[in-house]
Amino acid sequence: MSASAPSPRAARRAIASPCISVCRLDPATGWCVGCLRSIDEIAGWGSMGEARREQVLAELPARRVAGATGSS
């Protein structure tokens, strides 16, 4: 049996969603209070490329700090 490359769909799933099932948008920031993503980021996650997913994940720590300090 030969090894095959992962399908594009499997590759997109390699970076898991940061969703923690606390799904409510903060009206002040527009971010989900659970995962800190915008509604567009949440809706597009399934079709988002790996580089964009990595970018979104990299932005989350700064969003957490901004949300904690009340700035958006």
Backbone hydrogen bonds in HBPLUS format (Angstrom, degrees):
<---DONOR---> <-ACCEPTOR-->    atom                        ^
c    i                          cat <-CA-CA->   ^        H-A-AA   ^      H-
h    n   atom  resd res      DA  || num        DHA   H-A  angle D-A-AA Bond
n    s   type  num  typ     dist DA aas  dist angle  dist       angle   num
A0010-ALA N   A0007-SER O   3.02 MM   3  5.14 115.5  2.45  99.7 115.1     1
A0011-ALA N   A0007-SER O   2.95 MM   4  6.26 156.1  2.00 156.0 163.4     2
A0012-ARG N   A0008-PRO O   3.06 MM   4  6.30 152.3  2.13 145.5 151.9     3
A0013-ARG N   A0009-ARG O   3.30 MM   4  6.56 137.1  2.50 137.0 147.6     4
A0013-ARG N   A0010-ALA O   3.12 MM   3  5.13 129.7  2.38  95.1 108.5     5
A0014-ALA N   A0011-ALA O   3.07 MM   3  5.17 158.8  2.12 105.0 111.6     6
A0033-VAL N   A0024-ARG O   2.75 MM   9  5.75 162.9  1.78 167.7 168.9     7
A0026-ASP N   A0031-TRP O   2.82 MM   5  5.56 171.9  1.82 152.0 152.8     8
A0030-GLY N   A0026-ASP O   2.69 MM   4  5.32 156.8  1.74 160.6 168.3     9
A0032-CYS N   A0037-ARG O   2.83 MM   5  5.47 155.0  1.89 144.4 150.0    10
A0036-LEU N   A0032-CYS O   2.85 MM   4  4.65 137.8  2.03 127.0 136.6    11
A0042-ILE N   A0038-SER O   2.92 MM   4  6.20 157.8  1.97 154.0 160.4    12
A0043-ALA N   A0039-ILE O   2.90 MM   4  6.03 169.7  1.91 150.1 153.1    13
A0044-GLY N   A0040-ASP O   2.92 MM   4  5.91 150.1  2.01 140.7 148.9    14
A0045-TRP N   A0041-GLU O   3.07 MM   4  5.78 116.1  2.50 136.3 147.2    15
A0045-TRP N   A0042-ILE O   3.42 MM   3  5.38 156.8  2.48 100.3 106.8    16
A0047-SER N   A0044-GLY O   3.06 MM   3  5.62 139.7  2.23 116.7 126.9    17
A0048-MET N   A0044-GLY O   2.98 MM   4  5.85 116.8  2.39 149.7 166.2    18
A0048-MET N   A0045-TRP O   3.25 MM   3  5.01 152.1  2.33  98.2 106.5    19
A0053-ARG N   A0049-GLY O   2.98 MM   4  6.27 158.8  2.02 154.6 161.3    20
A0054-GLU N   A0050-GLU O   2.93 MM   4  6.16 160.2  1.97 151.6 156.7    21
A0055-GLN N   A0051-ALA O   2.99 MM   4  6.23 148.5  2.10 140.1 149.0    22
A0056-VAL N   A0052-ARG O   2.91 MM   4  6.21 160.9  1.95 154.1 158.0    23
A0057-LEU N   A0053-ARG O   2.93 MM   4  6.19 169.4  1.95 156.0 158.6    24
A0058-ALA N   A0054-GLU O   2.91 MM   4  6.08 148.4  2.01 142.9 151.8    25
A0059-GLU N   A0055-GLN O   3.13 MM   4  6.40 133.7  2.35 142.0 153.5    26
A0059-GLU N   A0056-VAL O   3.05 MM   3  5.22 135.1  2.26 101.3 113.7    27
A0060-LEU N   A0057-LEU O   3.30 MM   3  5.38 146.6  2.42  99.6 108.7    28
A0063-ARG N   A0059-GLU O   3.18 MM   4  6.43 151.5  2.26 149.5 158.2    29
A0064-ARG N   A0060-LEU O   2.89 MM   4  6.16 153.3  1.96 155.3 162.6    30
A0065-VAL N   A0061-PRO O   3.10 MM   4  6.43 157.2  2.15 147.4 152.5    31
A0066-ALA N   A0062-ALA O   2.86 MM   4  6.07 164.8  1.88 148.9 153.7    32
A0067-GLY N   A0063-ARG O   2.76 MM   4  5.90 158.1  1.81 150.5 156.3    33
A0068-ALA N   A0064-ARG O   2.96 MM   4  6.11 146.7  2.07 140.7 149.8    34
A0069-THR N   A0065-VAL O   2.98 MM   4  6.22 140.9  2.13 147.5 157.8    35
A0070-GLY N   A0066-ALA O   3.01 MM   4  6.05 111.7  2.49 134.0 150.1    36
A0071-SER N   A0066-ALA O   2.93 MM   5  5.06 130.8  2.18 153.6 154.2    37
A0070-GLY N   A0067-GLY O   3.33 MM   3  5.03 149.4  2.43  90.2  99.0    38
